Amino acid sequence: MKTIFTFLKPYKLPMAAALSLMLIELAVELAQPLLMAKIIDDGIMERDMHVIIIWGAVMMAASILAFAAGITNSFLAAHSSQNFGFDIRKHLFEKVQSFSFANFNTFSNASLITRMTNDVNQLQNTLFMSLRIAIRAPLLVIGGIVMAFLVNVKLALIFAIIVPPLIIFLVWAMKKAAGLFGNVQKRLDKVNGVMRENLTGMRLIKAFARGEHEENRFEESNQNLMAGTVKALRLTETTIPILLFVMNLGVIVVLWYGAAEINTGGIQVGELVAIVNYAARITTAFSMFSFIIMVFSRAGASARRISEVFEEDVDLKDSGDMISNKGMNGQIEFRSVSFHYPESTIPVLKDISFKVNSGQTVALMGATGSGKTSLFQLIPRLYDVTAGEVLVDGQDVRDIPLETLRMQLGYVPQEALLFTGSVKSNIVWGKENATDEDVKTAAENAQIHETIEKLPEKYHTLLGQRGVNLSGGQKQRLSIARALVRRPKILLLDDSTSALDLKTERKLLAALKGYTCTTFIITQKISTAMKTDKILLIDDGSLLAEGSPQELMKNSDLYRDIYQSQFGKESAN
């Protein structure tokens, strides 16, 4: 929670000014019943028009002052709260950007989206409400009681007895509501998660005619959210009738006792009117407490959820003795590397050692789940090894600044991910200062230039969400162009040519020879592997064999089996 409060420091002055103006409003509101009593007792009851005009003018001037203070307070409260929300959202996004893959396993995507939107908005609105009315309400209760004592001690004692138990009841309700609203936010995460999965996989849902199933799944999550919200709101909404009932009983007692005192000359009419006015203001303040309880309870839950993200320990960090290696050559070496994912103890890679010289092209082959992609992720240090070392140009990747290392890499994942925008913006995403010629060259080498030229606006054609208006092969080639525009020293292609026909793939591999980079290709195609300098055969997390295609044909039974399964026994002889 302390982390959240640090974001308030830049806005101490406007917040202090807003609170000062709110106090001016409050002072006027508390003074008005006294002025009204003065007008009634000294003016109306004494038939003195001069007193009525003078104190009426004072009330009018005070009201104008309160109006001006309220308008300015609203402006300052909006300024502080909006900037406060902006700063939290900005730093929250920066924190998420620093996460490793292991950190992302702690928070679901839907949860992070909810925290950066709904939860931040909750804190932002709470700050505005605090500067505007939330702090004013309890002060109005306290101030109303104090002013009532100044008017008449006997009548004020009635409220002094009633109010403290009500405050204790409110504190209990706030604590109870905080837990309930925290549960509501978690259920909202689940609803957002189902929505995100459905919107992402809509084609698959329609292809499998699973719309009804997904509707039921969403209805279940939505029903849980509604039930949790109703439970929380039922508590907060129940408090107000209780508060109003008790306060109205107090007003009845005041009127009954006050009328008796007027008859005996114990108090004046104006004093009773002032006390009733203070009672009305206190009752109004209590009526706002239901809303305040709900706002603060949800804000408390949101603050804890946001703090969890800020306090998450990022496991991949640059050490203090970083070695800058801007002139990277691209030599890769694995020394006795073992790896398991942070949330598991099952080894994914086991004691793997190999060396690839700069400029070589290497194919990784193996069954699904053998550990090929996991091995890939260790090179750009998306995860750290469990044991052993991954070296680039003889340096442990853990001793190379992350930005320096990754700026030398071109990475194309299994699933081609494109961003909403133009074709050009998706390629330039790989290198912001790329020229039009750089973009065109990368597209040509990725074998996508001719396709782009046929699009309505060519390189300025807008793509749908996740490139929905492109085929699988087109998305793969566009992703490859995005990696090539960087002119990387290390190029990682994670089964990124699976949707390409043999002719297009052959042209692509030939074009890659023009890049001075070390290339790793995960592939299931022998035709692709045969065009590389070295093949690594991975099975169940272990390196079974390595060597050139010709060497493996002679020495590896597994490689020959794969070859024969794709080309037939006669081709192997």
Buried (B, 14 or more C-beta within 10 A) or exposed (E): EEBBEEBEEEBEEBBEBBBEBBBBBBBBBBBBBBBBBBBBBBBBEEEEEEBBEBBBEBBEEBEEBBEEBBEBBBBBBBBBBBBBBEBBBEBBEEBBEEBBEBBEEBBBBBBBBBBBEBBBEBBBBBBBBBBBBBBBBBBBBBBBBEBBBEBBEBBBEBBEEBBEEBBEBBEEBBEBBBEBBBBBBBBBBBBBBBBBBBEEBEEEBEEEEBEEEBEEBBEEBBEBBEEBBEBBBEBBBEBBEBBBEBBEEBBEBBBEBBEEBBEEEBBBBBBBBBBBBBBBBBBBBBBBBBBBBBBBBBBBBBBBBBBBBBEBEEEBEBEEEBEEBEEBBBBBBBBEBBBBBBEEEEBBBBBBEBEBBBBBBBBBBBEEEBBBBBBBBBBBBBBBBBBBBBBBBEBBBBBBBBEBBBBBBBBBBBEBEBEEEBBBBBBBBBBEEBEEEBBBBBBBBBBBBEBBEEBEEEBEBEBEEBBEBBEEBBBBBBBBBBBBBBBBBBBBBBBBBBBBEEEBBBBBBEBBEEBEBBBBBBBBBBEBBBBBBBBBBBBBBBBBBBBEBEBBBEEBEBBBEBBBEEEEEEEEE
